[in-house]
Structure formats: structure tokens, C-alpha cells
């Protein structure tokens, strides 16, 4: 089943501040690191490899209609990438 995402001006602009596009953030869900997504507070954290071959950290929650609302996305740090290996 294809994942559906909820994009609004706020989350599009917020992830863009970290150099991540909506397309790249969505693509990270196709290649998650082992053990991800993980529950984190009221939402989830996902480490995933994007179509640009960058490892991203994605913060998200599921909407009532099952769409994914991404509220945070940034490239992983060098130290975080080492943890995947």
C-alpha cells in the first residue's frame, strides 16, 4: 500500500531549512535503517536512506486519516551514520 503524506506550508518550509525536500523525505520511508521507525514521544522517528543516497532523520506522526505528517527532517550526522553500520 502506498504511503500518503500530509504537506502544508509549515512542514514544507521547516524541512527545507535543513536542505530536505518533500520528495526526498518521502523517499526515506522506502529504505529505513534496521529497527526503524521507532516510537518517540507522541510520534515516531525514522532513519532512512533517501533517493539521493543521503541518510535522513524524519520525525512524524500519523493523522486520523492514516496520512503521515512529517514535522522534522534533517540529514544524519556522521556519528549517527556510523551507528547504522
PAVEX-114743 format. One record per residue (C-alpha): residue in three letters; y, x, z. Coordinates in steps of 0.1 Angstrom, whole numbers, padded with zeros to 4 digits, always signed. Example, Ala and Ser with C-alpha at 12.3 -4.5 7.8 and 13.67 -1.06 7.14 Angstrom:
PAVEX-114743
ALA-0045+0123+0078/SER-0011+0137+0071/
//
This chain:
PAVEX-114743
UNK+0000+0000+0000/UNK+0034+0014-0010/UNK+0058+0020+0019/UNK+0091+0002+0018/UNK+0122+0017+0033/UNK+0154+0002+0046/UNK+0185+0021+0034/UNK+0220+0012+0045/UNK+0252+0032+0041/UNK+0249+0047+0076/UNK+0215+0062+0073/UNK+0221+0074+0038/UNK+0252+0093+0049/UNK+0236+0105+0081/UNK+0207+0123+0064/UNK+0230+0136+0036/UNK+0248+0156+0063/UNK+0216+0175+0067/UNK+0212+0180+0030/UNK+0184+0154+0026/UNK+0184+0126+0000/UNK+0167+0093+0003/UNK+0142+0102-0023/UNK+0133+0135-0005/UNK+0130+0117+0029/UNK+0107+0091+0014/UNK+0085+0117-0003/UNK+0078+0134+0031/UNK+0057+0104+0041/UNK+0032+0113+0013/UNK+0024+0147+0028/UNK+0026+0146+0066/UNK+0016+0176+0088/UNK-0016+0171+0108/UNK-0011+0149+0138/UNK+0020+0132+0124/UNK+0036+0107+0127/UNK+0039+0108+0165/UNK+0053+0082+0188/UNK+0087+0094+0202/UNK+0107+0071+0225/UNK+0112+0038+0208/UNK+0103+0052+0174/UNK+0083+0079+0156/UNK+0087+0115+0144/UNK+0071+0127+0112/UNK+0069+0163+0100/UNK+0062+0161+0063/UNK+0065+0181+0031/UNK+0089+0167+0005/UNK+0086+0167-0032/UNK+0109+0197-0032/UNK+0083+0215-0011/UNK+0106+0215+0020/UNK+0092+0206+0054/UNK+0113+0179+0069/UNK+0115+0162+0103/UNK+0120+0125+0100/UNK+0129+0101+0128/UNK+0122+0065+0121/UNK+0112+0031+0133/UNK+0096+0001+0118/UNK+0116-0030+0112/UNK+0103-0065+0119/UNK+0096-0069+0082/UNK+0075-0037+0083/UNK+0101-0016+0064/UNK+0107+0019+0076/UNK+0142+0026+0088/UNK+0149+0064+0088/UNK+0176+0073+0113/UNK+0172+0111+0112/UNK+0161+0136+0086/UNK+0165+0174+0085/UNK+0147+0205+0073/UNK+0123+0220+0099/UNK+0134+0253+0114/UNK+0115+0285+0107/UNK+0099+0283+0142/UNK+0088+0246+0136/UNK+0073+0255+0102/UNK+0052+0282+0119/UNK+0038+0256+0142/UNK+0022+0238+0113/UNK+0000+0267+0103/
//
